[in-house]
Amino acid sequence: MCPTPGTGARAIAPDREHEALTLWLEMRMPTPGRRPLRIWRGSGGCARDCALLLMPDGALRLRMDEMDLFTPPGFFSGGHMMVLRLVLCARGRRDMVDILNVTSAERHMARLGLAWPARLRDLWPAEHGYTRLACVAGLATMALPATDLPGIEAGARILTEAGPTPVERLSVGDRVIGRDGRAHPVCWIAARDRLCLGHAAPILMRAPYFGLDRDICVTPQTRILRSGPDVEYLTGQDEVLLRAGDLVSDHAARIDRTQAVRRFYHLMLDDPDCLAIGRCRIETATLSEVVAAEEAPGGVAMLVPRDGQTSRLLLDRAGTRALLGTSATGHGALI
């Protein structure tokens, strides 16, 4: 990862062609003007340079040699937070343009279909003014995949038929213990490197909170099962799911940006279920999440609504914060 111009980027030979490169940008968007506003440009001095332009109609334009892509009009307004993941691949197999409006939750994704042996210089700007616009700007000499899956870092011990087992030792066919106390076979498991900066930073969940006997690190999308009088009082449900990213507080859960890239493990069963890590219950990925993360063309279109359903009601951020606030006032013990 090259987080700064003039040091990391140049230290890895800016003119060398790579099998894969990933540009990651997080930026607070300016207000669209009467003319296109250039917010990013590579430093190669040729048509291969990556250029990002905010158009007067609120669309984002990505231009790079043969590539000329637009998001829909009105995709961004002034003050919206953009997250861009641009993956270039020399073989044209793992390329991806992934543009997220964090503020509106709208997403625009496209496959390039181009074999592109990219150089750092094509993506990284020479002018520091561009990098000052960004909240996070980084380059990786690998194809960083999508980061929207629930995931657990190595070291977390998941309850299986054979007892607590480190997640990194699990494989397809191993039987894990679900919420119902029965053993379920692992249908799919993958280890993926994840950028751990900005909005993609993982969550450190600290013991003894959440029923943990040791700290674990999870992705923000990981869903935690909660129950108790507060849950029933506020939701009318015996149990609900909360996203780890919505649980961040001063003590029990915090954002962890201590490493730029980390490896997380993602599991899927026949149906989503909540696995045990100590007394903490964490839900596995849904089929929709797995298919979307594979980034196969047309894959999501073949799914049905049931493929994206979680095992319990999933609270949004407002509901989670309300639940945390109720717990803090002494109505019960959420964490």
Buried (B, 14 or more C-beta within 10 A) or exposed (E): BBBEBEEBBBEEEBEEEBBBBBBBBBBBBBEBEEEBBEBBBBBBEEEBBBBBBBBEEBBBBBBBEEBEBBBEEEBBBEEBBBBBBBBBBBEEEBBBBBBBBBBEEBBBBBBBEBEBBBBBBBBBBBEEEBBEBBBBBBBBBBBBBBBBBBBBBBEBBBBBEEEBBEBBEBEEEBBBBBBEEEEBEBBEBBEBBBBBBBBBBBBBBBBEBBBBEEBBBBBBBBBBBBBBEBBBEBBEBEBBBBBBBBBBEEEBBBBBBEBBBBEBBBBBBEBBBBBBBBEBBBBBBBBBBBBBBEBEEEBBEEBEEEBBBBBBBBBEEEBBBBBBEBBEEEBBEBB
